[in-house]
Structure formats: structure tokens, C-alpha cells
């Protein structure tokens, strides 16, 4: 399985960064997972939150291929249990590349929702975009453990 996470900005909190790195290391034997951090430095001067979201969306869209299966993390997305998420990833594993998109601090522009093949929410609660990164990689790791019959899930 070939996965990519596209995220706006760097993970700055050391404890979140360490957690993400730990799960990325654990995932290496199971899947290829690339994390693409897009710089948010020039985007911050865009002005209004809507303008920032539009510039972020343009940057993200420029990194997508037409055949990518795009999963947008969004508060309006579908809820999946860890078991359902594992089964879902198994079912789409034949895709060339599955791309998870995590927007910036203001959320995502509607054009990203249109491009997404699936909108997924991690929880009914709201997380910072940095925290969402950690939760996502942990859930991808959990999904791999479930699909391989490992005991991590319980």
C-alpha cells in the first residue's frame, strides 16, 4: 500500500512530532507512507481565513495526481471505527496512491471537498491540525495491526 499525507505547515510541538515519528517508524515494515509538509509561511500573509484556505487548497491540489484516491480529513466527514477504517484501507489498497489531506488552522476550502473521494473525520471532537496528524498516523498503524491480525487493537 502506498500512502501519502499532505499537511500544511510543520509539526512544531516536540511531543507531537516525536509521536508521529514513532508511528512512522512502526509502519515501515507494513506500508510506504510519505508525509509531505507544505510550507505555510507565505500563506499566512494571504489575509482573511477564506483567502488563506484558498491558497492552501491551490497548493495542495498542485501536489495531487488525477489517479490519487484523496481522503480529506474534515469535521463533516464520515465516522469510522478503527475496525471499519482498517477494512476500508484494505479495500482501497489496490489504488496507485491513497492521499490523506490535513488542512491548516482554518480548515479547508470547498474545492478540496469537491476533489476528495472521501471525507473522513477522526472524531466528533475538534483537534488542532497538528494533533490530527498524530491521531491519523496512529489510526493508520492500528489499521495495519488489525489487518495483519496483531494484538495492538485490544
SVG drawing of the C-alpha trace seen along z (x, -y; Angstrom):
<svg xmlns="http://www.w3.org/2000/svg" viewBox="-21 -40 32 52">
<polyline fill="none" stroke="black" stroke-width="0.4" points="0.0,0.0 1.3,-3.4 0.0,-6.2 0.8,-9.9 -0.2,-12.5 -0.3,-16.1 -0.3,-18.7 0.0,-22.4 2.9,-23.6 5.4,-21.7 4.6,-19.8 6.1,-22.2 5.2,-20.7 8.1,-18.4 5.9,-15.8 3.5,-15.6 6.5,-15.4 8.0,-12.5 4.7,-10.6 4.3,-11.0 7.9,-9.8 7.4,-6.8 4.3,-5.6 6.0,-6.3 8.9,-4.1 6.5,-1.3 4.7,-1.5 7.8,-0.9 7.6,2.9 3.9,2.7 3.4,-0.2 5.1,-3.0 3.9,-6.2 5.2,-9.6 4.5,-12.8 4.6,-15.9 4.7,-19.1 3.8,-22.2 5.2,-25.5 2.6,-27.8 5.0,-30.8 3.8,-32.6 0.2,-31.5 -0.2,-33.4 0.0,-36.8 -2.9,-35.9 -5.3,-37.9 -8.7,-36.6 -9.2,-32.9 -11.0,-32.3 -8.1,-33.6 -5.6,-31.5 -7.8,-28.4 -8.0,-29.1 -4.2,-29.5 -3.7,-26.3 -6.1,-24.4 -4.3,-25.6 -1.0,-24.4 -2.5,-21.0 -4.2,-20.5 -0.9,-21.1 0.6,-18.1 -2.2,-15.6 -2.2,-13.3 -5.5,-12.6 -5.5,-9.0 -4.9,-9.7 -7.6,-8.5 -8.0,-11.5 -9.2,-11.3 -9.8,-14.7 -9.9,-15.0 -12.9,-17.2 -15.3,-17.7 -18.2,-17.0 -16.7,-13.7 -17.8,-10.1 -17.2,-8.5 -15.4,-5.1 -14.5,-2.8 -10.9,-1.6 -12.2,1.8 -14.1,0.1 -11.1,-2.1 -8.9,1.0 -11.3,2.7 -11.7,-0.4 -7.9,-0.7 -7.7,2.9 -10.4,2.5 -8.7,-0.5 -5.1,0.9 -5.1,1.6 -5.1,-2.1 -1.9,-3.6 -1.7,-6.0 -4.0,-7.0 -3.6,-10.6 -4.8,-11.9 -5.1,-15.7 -5.0,-17.7 -5.8,-21.3 -4.4,-24.3 -5.6,-26.1 -8.7,-27.5 -9.8,-24.2 -10.2,-23.5 -11.5,-25.3 -14.7,-23.8 -12.7,-23.0 -10.8,-20.4 -14.1,-18.8 -15.1,-18.6 -11.8,-16.9 -11.9,-14.4 -13.0,-10.9 -13.9,-10.6 -14.2,-13.0 -13.3,-11.4 -13.5,-12.8 -11.3,-11.5 -13.7,-12.3 -16.8,-14.4 -14.4,-16.5 -12.2,-19.1 -8.4,-18.6 -5.7,-21.1 -4.3,-20.3 -1.0,-19.2 -2.9,-16.8 -4.9,-15.4 -1.6,-14.3 -0.7,-12.2 -4.2,-10.7 -4.2,-9.9 -0.8,-8.1 -1.8,-6.2 -5.0,-5.1 -3.2,-4.0 -0.8,-2.0 -3.8,-0.5 -5.4,0.4 -2.3,2.2 -2.2,4.1 -5.8,5.1 -5.4,6.2 -2.4,8.3 -4.0,10.0 -1.7,8.3 -2.9,7.7 -2.3,3.9 -6.0,3.2 -7.1,4.8"/>
</svg>
